[in-house]
Amino acid sequence: MTHDEATVDTDLRHTVLVVEDDRAIREMIEFWLREHDIRVITAQDGAEAIAILATQPDALCCVLLDIMLPRRSGLDVLRDLRARGRTTPVIAMSADRQSLADAIHAGAAVVVAKPFDVHDLMSIVVRHCSGQHP
């Protein structure tokens, strides 16, 4: 799907929590989400993500979650989210195949291998934010 095909209607404004410790990747994802008229909250480690998720209503359309994070892992974040009974879809990202398998087992809706194509990632997020995911 091309960038233009993945554009979200401007009336459709949802919020995505992006949890990524690599600043360049986090800022690139944030830029592309904002280009799709999606609100963004960011966290740079697992502990920060858990704190944000504890205070956010279930209005997040999804969480874009790196698995290999400092302080608390992405798997810790995912398990904490599910232990609270939250069903927010999680899109897990990692370069490690075993981590992706562990994320699926822990309740991730989708896994994305790094390095990823930004247009493919945006297509996945847009589907979740527009309610078009399975």
N, C-alpha and C positions, 0 to 999 in steps of 0.2 A: 504494500500500500504506500502510495506516495504521500509526501507531506500535505499536499492540497486535499487529497482524498480523505485524510485522517482528521481534517479540521472539524472541531466541535462547534455546533451552533452556539452563537454568542449568548443566548439565553440559558444555556446549559452550563452552569457554573458550580462545580463541585470542588472539593478539597482533597488533595493527596498529601500524605505524609511521606517525605523522601528521607530515608535513613541511609546515609552513605558517609564513610569516613574520609574518602578521597575528595578533597575540596573541588578539584577540577571536574570530576564526574558529577558530583552533587550540583555544582553550579550549571553544568551543561544540561542536566536533566531538568533542573528548575527553569532554565531558559526555555526549553522546548515545551514544557507543560504550560508555562505562561503564554507562549505563542498559541497554544490550543485553548486559551481562555479557561484554564484550570488553575484554581488557587493552590498555593503550595505552602506547606509547613516543612521545615527541614530540621533534621537532627544529625549530629556528627558522630554519635556513638550510641550503643545500646542502652546505657543508663538514661541518657537524655530522651531517647525514644520512649522508654517505659514511662518516664515522668510525663511526657506529653500525652501519651495514650491514656494515662490515668485521669487526665483532666478534660479530654476531648469527648464530646458526645459521639454517638454512633453515626454522625453525619459524614465522616470520611468516606469517600467512594472507594478508596483502597490505600494500602500502605505499600510503598515501593521500598523493599528492605534488602540491604546488603547482608550477607550472612557472616562474613568475616569482619567483625567490628571490635574496637577497643572497649574496655570496661565491662560490657555485657555483650554477648554474641547476638547475632540476628536470631539464632534459634532460641535463645533466652527470651528475646522480645516476643517472638511468635508464641512460644509456650505460655508466657505471661498473659498475652492477649487472649488466648484461648481459655486459660484458667479463669479469667474474669468473665467468661461466657460471651465474649465479643466475637461476632461473626464477620467483622470487616474483612473483605478479601485482601490477602497478602500476596504480592508479587515478589518472590524471592530472587535475588541475584547473587551469583558466585561464579568464580572460575573453577571451583572445585566440585567435581561431579558428585562425590559422596555427600558434600554439604547440601547440594540440590536435592538429592534423594532424601536426606534427613529432613529437609524443609517440607517436602511433600508429606512425609510421614507425620510431621508436626502440625500439618493443617494448612500449608500454603495452597492458594488457589492455582497459581501458575509459577513456574520456575523459568528463569532466563539465564543462560550461560554467558559469562563474560569471556572475551569482549563481545559486546552486543552491537547490533545495528540500531542506532537511535530511532530510526523510522519504525522499525519493527517493535521496539519497546513502546514508543508512543501509541502505536496502533493497539497494543494490548491494554494500555492504561485508558485510552479513549473508549474502548469497548466496555471496560469496567465502569467508567464514569458516566456512560450513556445508558447503562443497564442492558447492554447487548452481549453480556458474557453468559456462558452456559450455567 
